[in-house]
Amino acid sequence: MNGKNMNRFLKKSGLASIAVALFAVTAPAAALSKTLNFSGRVWTVRSGGYGSPGTGTWSENNAFVDAQGMLHLKMTYVGGKWYSAEVVSAQSFGMGTYQFYVIGRVDQLDRNVVLGLFSYPTASQGVSGTHEIDIEFARWGNAQGKMLNYSVWPTQKALGPSGNAYPLALNGTWTTHRWIRTPSSVRFQSVHGHYDGNPMPIADWTFRPTDIRRLSQYAMPIHINLWAIAPPSDGRPVEVIIRAFKYTS
């Protein structure tokens, strides 16, 4: 889909808040080397170099696991450049429940900063703009934009994405974010605190299309990234902690 048609789709469908993502979807990293052990799984860290999305400069030093086994992602400013962070699971995951236990005031991220929790197809499965399932914390440059974004990408790019966005105002630093994936639906949930259930809900949205082409059936790797569509407007470095990732089939 070309840029003009995509913008028309976004305005029509109410998904203008994720417009930037359509042109800055994370491609598989060009160079991957360093690995981490996190939540009982192996993850590969995106290494230095330039590539989409956003400002596009990456540092393997900006992703690490601490002594408590928690994953840290950072955005840093070094030598006149902003550096982002991304990790990719070595394992692919299919139908089931995906949960991310996040620590940090993600509701207060700068308007240009994006934290992404998502599944993404391999090069053999599809191109950018297909198959992806996303939870993204981003205002896409709009200081008044809704922070919490859920989106599902179809198996055919021309169909365009489906999604919803929600305001986010936290009462603490611990939140759980999940999607529950079946062959016919994806249900998203966000919760205050770290829970497997939904006792203090923030948002809850189910995507159940009549056209099955809108739902990927592939098992895909998980990506977790912290990046910016432009230099952070407040000029400050960023750090987010993922306490754990949990998948249940």
Secondary structure, 3 states (H helix, E strand, C coil): CCHHHHHHHHHHHCCHHHHHHHHCCCCCCCCEEEEEEECCEEEEEECCEECCCCCCEECHHHEEECCCCCEEEEEEEECCEEEEEEEEEEEEECCEEEEEEEECCHHHCCCCEEEEEEECCCCCCCCCCCCCEEEEECCCCCCCCCCEEEEECCCCHHHCCEEEEECCCCCCCEEEEEEEEECCEEEEEEEECCCCCCCCEEEEEEECCCCHHHCCCCCEEEEEEEEECCCCCCCCCEEEEEEEEEEEC
